[in-house]
């Protein structure tokens, strides 16, 4: 009898293990094969009108991948351009491939159609550059007004030793450069959301307690005052006004400095250091339903952790804020750029040079496709005056979803300081006191005692089950609470 019981238990355990949902049930990876002589440390990705994928590299090359939406064996990699200076951001527009180099925005064309670039034209080179490794430049796609937004890393983590380092500038197609926002530290990517608003990722360091996604708006200040050094430049005064913002107080907190520094825009979403990654980088969004039920949510990469998180944003009292939820792991190298193709393919490329990455490869280019099967996930997390509302991708089991014991919450913030980074500080434990399941079993209203403005609220929904008994694939959500809505 004991032997029979042991065998039955092992069979049951094996069945239970197989029944547990896994990432690969929902999203399939294709690793794009690279020739041995190609070092493809991806810095930018764009689809060309002829159906080939262009990929720029940190080493200054641009390659094209033929048949990128097909089988891996049918893809061919070919050199398109060489000799650029670390292009981080490439975008197709009006018959040209635009590349943001350390030193300029360049437009490139293959005029004779042989698959190699023939024409290179400088669009704008209005900012400075020296030999410091840290002076990266990341460029966005064009916004609805025809401007490319470029974020310029500082010289190292603390200083701005050449003009416009630590700035965001806009470049129009005439080549005019417009100083737009100050306070940048060390960007990892820049892009637009589905509404045309511009965001960039900044990394943990001075005046940045943790990596985060930040909203860029003309005239805004993003936290690092080293950029104020260039306020006397005539172009800055013309577009930004006669005087820089007030310098933030070091060892302070974001809500306090928002009161003092009127131009300061708080991070829209913090991706907590070591929990969701260590180096937030490029992002994209699916503009249709061909990548699952997450249309228009930002898919934000991390270089160090080789992962992608979903960021669900909302505006409260005119300020962006929202939740970050881990989405996918298992990429080949340190994720830097990403591109979503309307066919339903997410391309992510990366490199581990300089920092290392969990992916394990020196460089890689991955394609991700949805299988058509919907994972059980928190779809959105939105703040209410007295708590949060969660929506789900499946109907929930009303018993577990309506039980406050299925949830737990912690909250903390970071020191806003001139020193490098910050530990998590000012810990509190908000309490979930009520969980009300909607009639359609697709959403839950959580009443929470102890919400704190300016804190990251970490919600764990580990006890919830779907109507079919599935656990959440990712039960952790991190909501950056810049504003609490009025009742």
C-alpha positions as CSV (number, residue, x, y, z in Angstrom):
1,X,0.0,0.0,0.0
2,X,2.8,2.4,0.8
3,X,4.5,1.7,-2.5
4,X,1.2,2.4,-4.3
5,X,0.7,5.7,-2.4
6,X,4.2,6.8,-3.2
7,X,3.8,6.1,-7.0
8,X,0.4,7.9,-7.0
9,X,1.9,10.8,-5.2
10,X,4.8,11.1,-7.7
11,X,2.3,10.9,-10.7
12,X,0.1,13.6,-9.1
13,X,3.2,15.8,-8.4
14,X,4.3,15.4,-12.1
15,X,0.8,16.3,-13.3
16,X,0.6,19.4,-11.0
17,X,4.1,20.5,-12.2
18,X,3.1,20.2,-15.9
19,X,-0.2,22.1,-15.2
20,X,1.7,25.1,-13.9
21,X,1.7,28.0,-16.4
22,X,5.0,29.0,-17.9
23,X,6.1,31.9,-20.0
24,X,6.8,29.8,-23.1
25,X,3.1,28.7,-23.1
26,X,2.2,32.3,-24.1
27,X,5.3,33.8,-25.8
28,X,7.8,32.1,-28.1
29,X,11.4,33.3,-28.7
30,X,13.3,33.1,-31.9
31,X,17.0,33.9,-31.6
32,X,18.1,35.5,-34.9
33,X,21.2,33.7,-36.2
34,X,24.3,35.9,-36.6
35,X,27.4,35.1,-38.7
36,X,30.5,34.4,-36.8
37,X,32.2,37.6,-38.0
38,X,29.3,39.9,-37.0
39,X,29.5,41.5,-33.6
40,X,26.0,42.8,-33.2
41,X,25.8,44.8,-30.0
42,X,22.4,46.3,-30.8
43,X,21.8,49.9,-30.2
44,X,18.8,50.6,-32.4
45,X,16.2,48.6,-34.4
46,X,13.9,49.7,-37.3
47,X,11.9,48.0,-40.0
48,X,12.6,49.2,-43.5
49,X,9.9,49.6,-46.3
50,X,11.4,46.6,-48.2
51,X,10.7,44.3,-45.2
52,X,14.2,44.0,-43.9
53,X,15.1,44.8,-40.3
54,X,17.8,47.4,-39.7
55,X,19.9,47.0,-36.6
56,X,22.6,49.5,-35.5
57,X,25.4,48.4,-33.2
58,X,27.4,50.1,-30.5
59,X,30.5,49.5,-32.6
60,X,29.2,51.8,-35.4
61,X,27.8,49.4,-37.9
62,X,24.3,49.0,-39.3
63,X,23.2,45.6,-40.5
64,X,20.0,44.4,-42.2
65,X,18.2,41.1,-41.5
66,X,16.2,39.7,-44.5
67,X,13.0,37.8,-43.8
68,X,13.0,38.9,-40.1
69,X,9.4,37.7,-39.6
70,X,10.0,34.3,-41.0
71,X,11.9,31.2,-39.9
72,X,15.4,31.7,-38.4
73,X,17.0,29.5,-41.1
74,X,15.7,31.8,-43.8
75,X,17.2,35.0,-42.3
76,X,20.3,36.6,-43.8
77,X,22.4,39.3,-42.1
78,X,24.1,41.9,-44.4
79,X,26.2,45.0,-43.7
80,X,24.3,48.2,-44.6
81,X,26.6,50.9,-43.2
82,X,29.9,51.2,-41.3
83,X,31.9,53.9,-39.6
84,X,29.2,55.6,-37.4
85,X,29.9,56.6,-33.8
86,X,27.8,54.3,-31.5
87,X,24.3,54.9,-33.0
88,X,21.7,54.4,-30.2
89,X,18.4,54.8,-32.0
90,X,17.5,54.4,-35.7
91,X,14.2,55.3,-37.3
92,X,12.8,55.3,-40.8
93,X,11.0,58.4,-42.0
94,X,10.3,60.0,-45.4
95,X,12.7,57.8,-47.4
96,X,15.6,58.1,-45.0
97,X,17.0,56.1,-42.1
98,X,17.7,58.5,-39.3
99,X,20.5,57.5,-36.8
100,X,21.4,59.2,-33.5
101,X,25.1,59.0,-33.0
102,X,27.1,60.3,-30.0
103,X,28.0,63.4,-32.0
104,X,25.0,64.1,-34.3
105,X,21.7,63.0,-35.9
106,X,22.5,61.6,-39.3
107,X,20.2,60.6,-42.2
108,X,21.2,57.7,-44.4
109,X,20.0,56.5,-47.8
110,X,20.7,53.5,-50.1
111,X,20.3,55.5,-53.4
112,X,21.2,52.8,-55.9
113,X,19.3,50.0,-54.2
114,X,22.2,47.6,-53.7
115,X,21.6,47.1,-50.0
116,X,24.5,49.4,-48.9
117,X,24.1,53.0,-47.8
118,X,25.4,55.6,-50.2
119,X,24.5,58.9,-48.7
120,X,25.2,60.2,-45.2
121,X,24.0,63.7,-44.3
122,X,24.3,65.5,-41.0
123,X,20.9,66.7,-39.8
124,X,22.1,68.3,-36.5
125,X,25.3,68.3,-34.4
126,X,24.5,71.1,-32.0
127,X,25.7,69.4,-28.8
128,X,29.2,68.8,-27.5
129,X,31.2,65.5,-27.2
130,X,34.5,64.5,-25.7
131,X,36.3,61.2,-25.1
132,X,34.3,60.2,-22.0
133,X,32.7,56.8,-22.4
134,X,29.5,57.9,-20.7
135,X,28.5,60.6,-23.2
136,X,25.8,58.5,-25.0
137,X,23.1,59.9,-27.1
138,X,19.7,58.2,-27.6
139,X,17.2,59.4,-30.2
140,X,13.5,58.8,-30.5
141,X,11.2,58.3,-33.4
142,X,9.6,61.5,-34.8
143,X,6.8,62.9,-32.7
144,X,3.5,64.1,-34.3
145,X,5.0,67.5,-34.9
146,X,8.0,66.1,-36.8
147,X,10.6,66.4,-34.0
148,X,13.1,63.8,-32.9
149,X,13.8,63.9,-29.2
150,X,17.4,63.2,-28.2
151,X,18.6,62.6,-24.6
152,X,22.3,63.3,-23.9
153,X,24.1,61.5,-21.1
154,X,26.2,63.4,-18.7
155,X,30.0,63.3,-18.7
156,X,30.3,60.4,-16.2
157,X,27.6,60.3,-13.6
158,X,28.1,63.6,-11.9
159,X,29.3,66.3,-14.4
160,X,28.4,68.0,-17.7
161,X,31.7,68.9,-19.3
162,X,30.5,69.6,-22.8
163,X,27.5,71.7,-24.0
164,X,24.1,70.2,-23.5
165,X,25.2,67.1,-21.7
166,X,22.4,66.3,-19.3
167,X,19.8,67.8,-21.6
168,X,17.0,66.6,-23.8
169,X,16.9,68.4,-27.1
170,X,14.5,68.2,-30.1
171,X,15.7,68.1,-33.6
172,X,13.3,68.8,-36.5
173,X,13.8,67.7,-40.1
174,X,15.3,71.1,-41.0
175,X,18.1,70.3,-38.6
176,X,17.1,72.9,-36.0
177,X,17.9,72.0,-32.4
178,X,15.6,73.1,-29.6
179,X,16.8,72.7,-26.0
180,X,13.8,71.1,-24.3
181,X,14.4,69.7,-20.8
182,X,17.2,69.7,-18.3
183,X,18.1,67.3,-15.5
184,X,19.0,64.2,-17.5
185,X,21.5,61.8,-16.0
186,X,22.1,58.5,-17.8
187,X,19.4,57.5,-20.3
188,X,18.9,53.9,-21.6
189,X,16.2,54.6,-24.1
190,X,13.7,57.1,-25.3
191,X,10.4,56.8,-27.2
192,X,6.7,57.8,-27.4
193,X,3.6,56.2,-26.0
194,X,0.4,55.7,-28.0
195,X,-0.8,59.3,-27.2
196,X,2.4,60.8,-28.6
197,X,3.8,61.8,-25.2
198,X,7.6,61.3,-24.8
199,X,9.3,59.2,-22.1
200,X,12.8,58.2,-21.4
201,X,14.4,55.7,-19.1
202,X,17.0,57.0,-16.6
203,X,19.3,54.9,-14.5
204,X,20.1,54.7,-10.8
205,X,22.8,57.2,-9.8
206,X,23.1,60.7,-8.5
207,X,19.7,62.3,-8.0
208,X,18.1,59.0,-9.1
209,X,17.5,56.6,-6.2
210,X,16.4,53.8,-8.6
211,X,16.1,53.3,-12.4
212,X,12.8,54.7,-13.7
213,X,10.7,55.8,-16.7
214,X,10.3,59.5,-16.9
215,X,7.9,61.8,-18.8
216,X,9.6,64.5,-20.9
217,X,7.8,67.8,-21.5
218,X,9.2,71.1,-22.8
219,X,10.6,73.1,-19.9
220,X,10.7,70.2,-17.5
221,X,13.5,69.4,-15.1
222,X,14.3,65.7,-14.5
223,X,16.3,65.8,-11.2
224,X,20.1,66.2,-12.0
225,X,21.2,69.9,-11.7
226,X,24.6,69.4,-13.5
227,X,22.9,70.4,-16.7
228,X,22.3,74.0,-15.4
229,X,25.9,74.7,-16.3
230,X,24.8,75.6,-19.9
231,X,21.9,77.9,-19.1
232,X,23.8,80.9,-20.3
233,X,23.8,79.6,-23.9
234,X,21.7,81.8,-26.0
235,X,19.6,78.9,-27.4
236,X,18.8,77.7,-23.9
237,X,17.7,81.2,-22.8
238,X,15.6,81.5,-25.9
239,X,13.7,78.3,-25.4
240,X,13.9,77.7,-21.6
241,X,13.7,81.1,-20.1
242,X,16.3,83.4,-18.5
243,X,17.0,81.3,-15.3
244,X,17.4,77.6,-14.4
245,X,15.1,75.9,-11.9
246,X,15.9,76.0,-8.2
247,X,18.6,73.4,-7.3
248,X,17.0,70.5,-5.4
249,X,18.0,70.0,-1.8
250,X,20.1,66.9,-1.4
251,X,19.1,64.2,1.2
252,X,15.5,65.2,0.5
253,X,12.4,63.4,-0.8
254,X,10.6,63.8,-4.1
255,X,7.3,65.3,-2.8
256,X,9.1,68.0,-0.9
257,X,11.3,69.0,-3.9
258,X,8.2,69.0,-6.1
259,X,6.9,71.8,-3.9
260,X,10.2,73.7,-4.1
261,X,11.1,73.1,-7.8
262,X,8.1,73.9,-9.9
263,X,9.7,72.5,-13.1
264,X,10.5,69.1,-11.5
265,X,8.6,66.2,-13.0
266,X,8.7,63.1,-10.8
267,X,9.5,59.6,-12.3
268,X,6.3,58.3,-13.9
269,X,7.2,54.7,-12.9
270,X,10.0,53.5,-10.8
271,X,11.4,50.0,-11.7
272,X,12.8,49.1,-8.3
273,X,16.5,48.4,-8.2
274,X,17.4,44.7,-8.0
275,X,13.7,43.7,-8.0
276,X,12.8,44.5,-11.7
277,X,16.3,45.2,-12.9
278,X,19.4,47.4,-12.4
279,X,19.6,49.3,-15.7
280,X,16.3,50.3,-17.4
281,X,16.8,50.7,-21.2
282,X,14.7,50.9,-24.4
283,X,10.9,50.3,-24.7
284,X,8.2,49.8,-27.2
285,X,4.4,49.1,-27.2
286,X,2.1,46.9,-29.1
287,X,-0.3,49.1,-31.0
288,X,-2.7,46.2,-31.8
289,X,-4.0,43.0,-30.3
290,X,-1.5,40.7,-32.1
291,X,0.7,40.6,-29.0
292,X,-1.9,39.6,-26.5
293,X,-4.3,41.7,-24.3
294,X,-1.7,44.4,-23.5
295,X,-2.3,46.9,-26.2
296,X,-0.6,50.3,-25.7
297,X,1.2,49.2,-22.5
298,X,4.9,50.1,-22.5
299,X,7.2,47.1,-22.7
300,X,10.3,48.3,-20.9
301,X,13.6,46.5,-21.1
302,X,16.4,46.1,-18.6
303,X,20.0,45.7,-19.7
304,X,21.4,44.0,-16.5
305,X,18.5,41.6,-15.9
306,X,17.9,40.8,-19.6
307,X,14.1,41.1,-19.1
308,X,11.1,43.1,-20.1
309,X,8.5,44.6,-17.8
310,X,5.0,45.9,-18.6
311,X,4.5,49.5,-17.5
312,X,0.8,50.6,-17.1
313,X,0.5,54.4,-16.9
314,X,-2.3,56.8,-16.1
315,X,-2.5,60.5,-15.4
316,X,-3.7,61.6,-12.0
317,X,-4.0,65.4,-11.3
318,X,-2.1,66.0,-14.6
319,X,0.9,63.8,-13.6
320,X,1.9,60.5,-15.1
321,X,2.3,57.5,-12.7
322,X,1.6,53.8,-12.8
323,X,2.6,50.2,-12.2
324,X,5.5,48.1,-13.3
325,X,5.0,44.3,-13.6
326,X,7.5,41.8,-14.8
327,X,6.5,40.4,-18.2
328,X,9.3,38.3,-19.9
329,X,12.7,36.9,-19.0
330,X,15.2,34.7,-21.0
331,X,16.6,37.2,-23.5
332,X,20.0,36.3,-24.8
333,X,22.0,39.3,-23.7
334,X,21.6,42.7,-22.0
335,X,18.5,44.3,-23.5
336,X,19.0,47.8,-24.9
337,X,16.8,48.6,-27.9
338,X,13.4,47.2,-28.8
339,X,11.0,47.5,-31.7
340,X,7.4,46.3,-32.1
341,X,6.3,45.4,-35.6
342,X,2.6,45.6,-36.4
343,X,2.6,42.0,-37.6
344,X,2.8,41.1,-33.9
345,X,6.6,40.6,-33.5
346,X,8.7,42.2,-30.7
347,X,12.4,42.5,-31.5
348,X,14.8,43.1,-28.7
349,X,18.6,43.4,-29.0
350,X,21.4,43.9,-26.6
351,X,24.9,43.7,-25.4
352,X,26.6,42.8,-22.1
353,X,29.7,45.0,-22.8
354,X,30.7,47.2,-19.8
355,X,28.1,45.9,-17.4
356,X,27.5,42.2,-17.9
357,X,23.9,40.8,-18.1
358,X,22.0,37.8,-17.0
359,X,21.3,36.6,-20.6
360,X,24.9,35.2,-20.7
361,X,25.7,36.1,-24.3
362,X,28.0,39.0,-25.4
363,X,25.3,40.1,-27.7
364,X,22.0,38.8,-29.1
365,X,19.0,39.7,-31.2
366,X,15.7,38.1,-30.2
367,X,12.2,38.0,-31.7
368,X,9.2,37.3,-29.6
369,X,5.7,36.3,-30.8
370,X,2.5,35.6,-29.0
371,X,1.2,32.1,-29.2
372,X,-2.5,33.2,-29.0
373,X,-2.9,31.8,-25.5
374,X,-3.7,34.4,-22.9
375,X,-1.8,34.3,-19.6
376,X,-3.6,34.9,-16.3
377,X,-2.1,38.3,-15.3
378,X,-3.0,41.6,-13.7
379,X,-4.0,43.6,-16.7
380,X,-4.0,47.0,-15.2
381,X,-3.5,48.5,-11.7
382,X,-5.1,52.0,-11.2
383,X,-5.2,54.2,-8.2
384,X,-8.4,55.2,-6.4
385,X,-8.9,57.7,-3.6
386,X,-8.9,54.9,-1.0
387,X,-6.9,52.2,-2.7
388,X,-6.5,50.5,-6.1
389,X,-8.5,48.8,-8.8
390,X,-7.1,45.7,-10.5
391,X,-8.3,44.3,-13.8
392,X,-7.4,40.8,-15.0
393,X,-6.9,39.0,-18.2
394,X,-9.1,36.1,-17.1
395,X,-12.2,35.9,-14.9
396,X,-11.1,35.4,-11.3
397,X,-12.3,33.0,-8.7
398,X,-14.5,35.3,-6.6
399,X,-13.7,33.5,-3.3
400,X,-9.9,34.0,-3.5
401,X,-10.0,37.4,-5.3
402,X,-12.5,38.7,-2.6
403,X,-10.4,37.5,0.3
404,X,-8.1,40.2,1.8
405,X,-5.7,37.5,2.8
406,X,-4.9,37.0,-0.9
407,X,-3.1,40.3,-0.9
408,X,-0.2,42.0,0.9
409,X,1.4,45.4,0.4
410,X,4.6,47.2,1.4
411,X,5.7,50.7,0.4
412,X,8.9,52.7,0.4
413,X,10.6,55.7,-1.2
414,X,14.2,56.8,-2.1
415,X,16.4,59.6,-0.9
416,X,16.7,62.3,-3.5
417,X,20.4,63.1,-3.2
418,X,23.6,64.0,-5.0
419,X,25.2,60.8,-3.8
420,X,25.0,57.7,-6.1
421,X,21.6,56.0,-5.8
422,X,19.7,55.3,-2.6
423,X,18.5,52.5,-0.4
424,X,14.8,52.0,0.0
425,X,13.8,54.2,2.9
426,X,10.7,55.4,4.9
427,X,9.1,51.9,4.9
428,X,5.4,51.6,5.7
429,X,3.0,48.7,5.5
430,X,-0.4,49.8,4.0
431,X,-3.2,47.4,4.8
432,X,-5.7,45.9,2.4
433,X,-8.9,46.1,4.3
434,X,-11.5,45.2,1.7
435,X,-11.5,43.4,-1.7
436,X,-14.7,43.7,-3.8
437,X,-15.0,41.6,-6.9
438,X,-16.9,43.1,-9.8
439,X,-20.0,41.4,-11.2
440,X,-18.2,40.3,-14.3
441,X,-15.3,38.7,-12.2
442,X,-12.8,40.6,-14.3
443,X,-11.8,43.3,-11.7
444,X,-11.3,43.9,-8.0
445,X,-11.5,47.1,-5.9
446,X,-9.0,47.1,-3.1
447,X,-9.5,49.4,-0.2
448,X,-6.2,50.2,1.3
449,X,-5.4,52.0,4.6
450,X,-2.1,53.9,4.6
451,X,-1.4,55.1,1.0
452,X,1.6,57.4,1.0
453,X,2.1,60.0,-1.7
454,X,5.6,59.7,-3.3
455,X,6.1,56.1,-2.3
456,X,6.4,52.9,-4.5
457,X,3.6,50.6,-3.4
458,X,4.5,46.9,-3.9
459,X,1.4,44.8,-4.1
460,X,1.6,41.0,-3.9
461,X,-1.5,39.2,-5.1
462,X,-0.3,35.7,-4.5
463,X,-3.5,34.2,-3.2
464,X,-5.7,35.0,-6.2
465,X,-6.8,32.2,-8.6
466,X,-8.5,32.4,-11.9
467,X,-11.9,30.9,-12.4
468,X,-10.1,27.8,-13.8
469,X,-7.8,27.6,-10.8
470,X,-4.6,29.2,-12.3
471,X,-2.3,31.3,-10.2
472,X,-1.1,34.7,-11.6
473,X,1.9,34.3,-13.8
474,X,3.4,37.4,-12.2
475,X,1.8,38.3,-8.8
476,X,4.0,41.3,-8.0
477,X,3.1,44.9,-9.1
478,X,5.0,48.1,-8.2
479,X,2.9,51.3,-8.4
480,X,4.6,54.7,-8.2
481,X,2.2,56.9,-6.4
482,X,3.0,60.5,-7.3
483,X,-0.6,61.7,-6.8
484,X,-3.6,60.4,-4.9
485,X,-6.9,61.3,-6.7
486,X,-9.5,63.4,-4.9
487,X,-12.5,61.6,-3.5
